[in-house]
Amino acid sequence: MISSPRLQPDPRRAGIIASVERPSPAPKRKHTLTSIAFGFLWLLVLTIPLENALFLPGLGSLGRIVGLAAFVVAVLALLDAGKLRALSPAHLVMAAFVVWTTITFFWSPAPLITLEEVGSYFQLLAMVWLIWQLAPQRSDRLRLMQAYLVGAAIVAIAIIRTHGPAELYRLTAFNMNPNDVGLRLAMSIPIGLYLSAIEKKRVRVWLYGAEMVLASCALFLTASRGSVLALLASGLMVPLTFRKWSFRLKIATVVLVVVGAITAIGVVPRAAWERLGSTQGEITQGTMNDRKDIWKGGLEVFREHPFLGVGAGTFAQSVQREMGFGLVAHNTFLSVLVEQGIIGFGIFLFLLIALIGTAWKMPVLERSLWLVMLLVWAVGVAGMTWENSKPTWFLFGMLPIDLAAFKVALERSVTKRDLGFRIRPVPPFQPAGPAFDRTQLLHELHLKLQRAGLEEPRSGRTYEL
C-alpha cells in the first residue's frame, strides 16, 4: 500500500508501479528441438492428403516415417523442457475410445487384425498428442492448416495431370482410392475459405483461392459422389462467414468461382459428369455400389453382438458369414457400431458431441470453420470407413488446440487491458496549474492498484472499481 500522499519519488512505490506497467514480455523463441519437432509435425500434416505418395519397404508410408521422427524429437524436446500441457476433456474421450478399442482384442474373431488396428489407433492418438504439445499458439495452428492445403494442392495437381484412356473417367493419384482422395480434397475447401478470410496479404489470398480451384476440379475428376456431397456441404462456409469478408475477398471469390467453373467444364470428362448426376437415383433406387447390402449384413452382425461388438477391424470377417464375401463397412458410424458395440459407439458419439461443444465456444469464424468441417467429414464418411484414418484424427486434434489458443489470446488481451496502464510523470519543469490535480492523480493510482490486486481498499476510504 501507499501510505503517504506525497508525490516525492519513492523507490518502493516506483518498484510496484514498474512491475505493474511493464508490458508483457514477448514469448520466448521455441527451443531448437521443439522447432525441429514442429517441422516434422508440419511435414506429417502435409503428407495427410497424399499419404501413399511414397512407400518404403520395411518402413511404411512417408507419413508414418515423418510421424515417427516427429514423435521421437518431440519426446526429447519435452523431456528437455521438463513440462507437458495438461490434456483437454476431448483428449480424454479420445483416449477412452482407443482404450476400448484395445479391449475388444480379447473377443475378436481375428486377433491379429485387431492388434494391427489397435496399433493404428495408438499412432493416430500420438499424432493428436503431438499437435496438442507442439502447436499451442495461434500461429502454429495456422501453419498446420497451410501444410494441409499444400498437401491437397499437390494431390490436386497430380490428378489433373493424370492422362489415360477415355474410359478411365475416375482419376486419382498416388495409388489412392478415388473416394478417399476426394474427401481429403473436400476437407481442404473450408480451411482455404477460413485462411482467406483472416489473411491480410493479397498474394496468400490468391494462393488459397488457387488451391480451392485446383482441389474442386480434381475432386470432380475423381467422380466420387460422396465427396461431391461433402464439397456442397463445405459451401456453408460462405453464408456463415460472408459478413466477415473484405470487399477484396468477395471480388476474388467471384473471380475464382468463374475460373473454377470454366476449368472444371474443360477438364472433367462427360462420363464423370454422368456418374455424378446419378447420385440422387443411386441413393433412392440403387444399391450405392452394393453399400446397402453391406449395411444390411452389418446390422445383422450387430444384432448378434450388440453391446461389446465383434472386435476392432473385423467388420469384413464378420459380415462374410452373412453375405458370403467380406467387405469393409463403407460407413464409419456403422463400422464403429458393429466392431465396438454400443459401448464403443457411445464413446465415439460422445467424442463428436464434445468436439461440437468445443467448436461452439469459439469466435464466429473459428466456430463456422470447425462446425462446417465436422459436417463435411460426417457427410463424407457416411459412405466410407474412416474411423481410423489420419484426416479424421487430424480434424479431432485441431479442434482442442484452436479453442486453447483462443483462450490464451483472450487471457492475454484481458491482462494487457487490466495491467497495461502507465502513469505519466509530470515533466520536471512544468509549472503547476489547474490541469495538475494531486488528489485526482492519487485517486486514479489507488484505483488502478486495487484493480490489479496490488492494494486493498484503505480503511475509511473505499474507491469504487
N, C-alpha and C positions, 0 to 999 in steps of 0.2 A: 504493500500500500504506500501511497504518497502521503506523508504525514505533515508536510509543510506546504502552504500555499505560495511560497516564494517561487520566483521564476529564475533563480540563480541555477547555474549548471550543477547537477547532482550526479555523480558517477553511477550510483545505484539506479537512479531513475533513467539515466541515459542507457544503461545496460538493458533495462526492461524494455524501453521503447525500441532499442535497436533489435532486440530479439523478436519483437512483435512485428516491426515494419520491414524486417529483412525479407525480401522476396524469396519464394521457394526456389531452392537450387535446381538447376536443370538435371534431369535424370542422367545418371552415370551411363557412360557408354558400356555396351554389353561386353562381358568378358570374352576373350578370344575364343575359348572353347564353346561358349554359348553361341557366338556368332557363327562358328563353323557348323554347329548342330542345327541352327536355324537355316543355314544354307542348304544342308542336306534335307531338312524338312520341306523347304521351298521346292527342291527338286522332286521330292516324293509327291507333293501335291501336283506338280507339273505332269508327272507320269500317270496320274489317275485317269485322265481321258484317253491316254494311249498306252494302256497297261501292258499290252502284248507287243509293243514295238520292238523290244529286244529281249531275247530269251537265251540264257547261257546254260548249257547242260551242267547239271550238278549244283548250280547256284540259284536258278529260277529266273523270274522276270526281272526287268530293270527296276520296277517299283519295289520288289522285295529286297534287292541288293541295296538300293538307296535307303530304304526304310531301316534296314539292319544297321547301316552305317550311322544314320541319324540317331538311332536308339543308343548305340554304344557311346557316341560322342556326347549325347545329351546326359547320359548317366554320369560320365566323367565330369562334365561341366557342373551338374547339380551337386555331385559329391564335393567338388572344389568350392562351390558357393556355400554349401552347408545349409541350404534351405529349400523347401518344397512348397508349392502352392497347395493350400487345402482344397480338396475336391468339392465340386458343387453337388447339390442333390441329384441333378441329372446324371452326373458321372456315377453316382452310387447305384442308380437304377440300371445304368448300362452294365455295371459290374455284376449286379444281381442277375441280369439276363444271361450273361456269359457263364456265371456260376451254375445256373440251372441247366444251361446247355451242356455243361460238363457232366452234371449228374445224370443226364439221360444216357450216358455211356453204359451204365450198369444194366439197362434193359434193352439196349439196342440190338436189333437182329443182325447188324453188320458193324461190330465194334471198331474195326479198323477204319471204316469210312467215317464213323462218328468221331473217332480220335483225330482224324485229319481235319474234320470240320471244326472241332474244338480248337485245334491249333490255329486255324484261320481266324477264329473269333478272338483269340488272345492277341494275335498280331494286329487286328483291327482295333482292339481296345488299347493296345500300346500306341497306335497312331493317334488316337484321341487324346491319350495322356501326353504325348509329345506336343500336340497342338496346344493343350492347356498350359503346359510348363514353359514352352518356348515362345509363345505368342501372347504375352499379357497386354501389350499396348495396341491401341487402335491402328497404328501404322503397320504393325505386324500382321494383323488380320487382313488389311488391305493388300499387303504383298502376297499373302496366300491366295486371295481371290484372283489377283493378277496372274499368279502362277497357274491357276486352273484355266484361266482364259487363254494363256499361251499354249498350254497343252491341247485345249479344244481347237484352237486355231490350226495347230499342226495337223491334227486329225482331219479337220475340215479340208485343208489344202490337199492332203494326201488322197482323200476321197474324190475331190473334184478333178484331180489329176489322173485318176484311175481311168484306163481305157480298156474296153473289152468288146465282145461281140454284141450285136443289137439285142439279142435275147437276154443278156445279162443286165437287167434293169434294176437289180438290187445291189448297189455298190457298197463297199465297206473298205476298211484299211487295217493293216497290221493284224490280219487273221482274226478279227473280232466279229462277233455276231452283229448283223445289221441292227437288230432291235436294241442290243446293248449299247452300241456306239451312238445310236440315235438318241437315246435317253441321256447319255452323257453330254451330248451337244445341246439338248433342250435345257439342261440344268445350267448351262453357261449363259443363257439369254437373260434371266433375271439378274445375274451377277453383273453382266455388261450394262444393263439399264441402270442399276444402282450406282456403279462406279462412274458412269457418265453423268448422273445427276449430281454427284458430290465433287466431281473433278473441276478444277479451275483452269487447267491448261488445255488449250484447244487441240493441240496435237494428240494428247491422250484420248480426248473425247472422240476424235475421228478414228483413232485406232480401236477403241472399244466398239464403235459402230461398225467398223470393217470386220471385226471378229464376229459380231452378231449376224452380219450379212453372209459371211462365209459359213458359219455354223448352220444357219437356216437353209441355205442352198444344199449343203452336204446332208442335212437331215432329210430333205425331200428326196435326195438321191438314194438314201437307204430304203425308201418306200416302206418305212416302218409306221404302221397305222397307230400303234400305241404311242410312239414318240411324237407323231404329229398332234395327237390329242394333248400330250404334255406340253408341246410348243404353244398350242392355243391357250392352255391354262397359264403359261408364263406371260401371256399378253395382259393379264390382270395387273401387272406392274404398272402399266401405262396409266389407267384411270386412278389407281391408288396413289401415284406419286406425281401426277401431271402438274399439280399446283406448285410443286417444289422445283419444277424445271425452269431453267433460264430461257429467255427468248431464243438465244443461240442454239440451245439444245433442242428446242422444238423445231427450229428450222433444219438442224442437222438430222433429226429423226425423220422428218418428211422426205428429205433428200435420200436418206439411206433406205427407207421403205420402198421408194420408187426404184432405186438402183437394185435393191434386193429382188423385187418382183420381176424386173426385166431380166436379171441374171438367172433367176430360177426358171423362168419360162424358156430361156435359151439353152440351159444345160440339162434340165431334168427331162428324161425321155418320156414319151407318151405312155408307155407301159407302166411306168411308175405312177403317173397321174391316175391311170385307170385303177391301179391297185388301191391307191389312197382313196379314190372316190367310192370304192366298195365298202368302206368302213361301216357305215350305218347298216347296210344289208347284211354284212357278216355278223354284226353284233345281234341283230334282231332275228335273222333267219338262218344263218350259217352256224358252223361249229367253231369259228375263230381258230382255224388250223388245228382242229381236234382238242382245243383247250377245254371246251365244255365237257368232253368225255373224260379228260384227265381230272377235271374238278369233281365230276360225279364220282369217279373212283376214289379220289382223295377223301371225300365226305364219307364214303363207306368205311374207309380205314379209320377215320376219326370216330365213328360210332363204336368201333371195337376198342379203341384206346382213347377215351375222351379226356381223361384227367392228366395222365403222365405223358401221352404221346408215344410215338414209336421209336424215337431217338433222332438226334440231330443228324441231318444229311442222308436219311434213309427213306425219303419220300418215294423215290423211284423204285427201290426194292420192295416197299410195302404195297404200292398200287399194282405191282406186277402180278400179284396173286389175284387181283380183281379184274385186271384188264388183259392179262397175257403178255404185256410188254411194259417196260418201266421207263418213265419219263419224269423229269422234274416238274414241279407244280405249275410253273408259269403263272404264279400268283403268290406274291410274298406273304400276304396275310394267311392264305390257306396253307402255305408251306410251314409257317410257324405254328399254326393251329394243329396240323397233323403231326409234325415231328416233335413238338414240345408240349402238346396238350393244352388244356385250358389254363394251367398254371403258367407255362411259358408264354402263352398268348396274352394272358392278363398282364404279365410283367412288360411285355413288348408294347401293349396298348397303353399302359401307364406311362411308359417312356415317351410315347408320342404325345400324350396329354401334357406331360411335364415340359416337353420341348415347345409345344404350342403356348403354354403358360409363360415360358421363358421369353418367347418372341413377343408376347403381348405386353410385356413390361418395358419394351424398348421405345425409342422415339419413332415418329411416323415412318421415316424412310427405312430404318432398320426393321421395324415391325412388318412393313409391307414386303420387304425383301424375303425375310425368313418364312413368313406365312405363305407367300407365293411359292417359295422353294419347296416347302413341305407339300403343298398342293401338287406341284409339278411332279415331285417324287411319287406321291400317292397315286396319281393318275398313271404314271409310267409303270410302276411296279405292280399294278393290278393285272398286268399281263406278263410279268417277268419274275424270276426268282432272284431277289436282290437283298435278302436279309443279311447276307454275309459278303457284300460287295464293298469295295473301297468308296465309291461315290456316296453310298448310304451312310457310312460311318464318318466320312468327311463332313457331310451335312450335319450329322448328330454332334460332331466335335466342334463345329464352328459356332453353333448357337450359344453354348455356355460362355465361350470366350468373348463373344460380342456383347453379351449382357454385362459381363465382368468389366470389360473395357469401358462401357458406358458408365457404369457405377464409379469407376476410378476417376474418369473425366469429370463426372458430376461432383464428386467429393473434392477434387482439386479446385474446381471453379468456386465451390462454396467456401473452401478455406481461403482462397485468394481474395474473395469478396469480403470475408469477415476479418481477416488478419492482414490484408494487404494495404492498410491505411498508412499514411505518413503524416507526421506533424511538421508542418513547415516552420522552420525557425524564423524569428524576426530578424531582419538584417541588422547588423550591429550599430549602424549609424542612422537607422531610420527613426525619425522623431516620433514620439508618442502622439497619437491623435485620436480622433473619435473612432477610426477604424480598428484600433487596437483595444481589446477589452480583455483584461487579465482574467477576470472572473469567468467570462464565457469560454476562454481558452481552457481553463482548468475544468470547467464543466464538461466540455467535449472530450477532454483527455480521460476523465473518470469514466464517462460513458463507454468509450472505446476499450478501456482496460477491463471494465466489467463485462463487456460483450465478448472479449477474448478470453474470459475466465481467469484473468490475472489479478483481479481485485474483487473483494466482496463489498457490497454496499456499506458505506460508512454509517455508523450508528447515529441516529438522529437526523440523518440526511440521506434520503434514498433518491437515486437517479433512475428514472424510468428508462428501460431499454426498448 
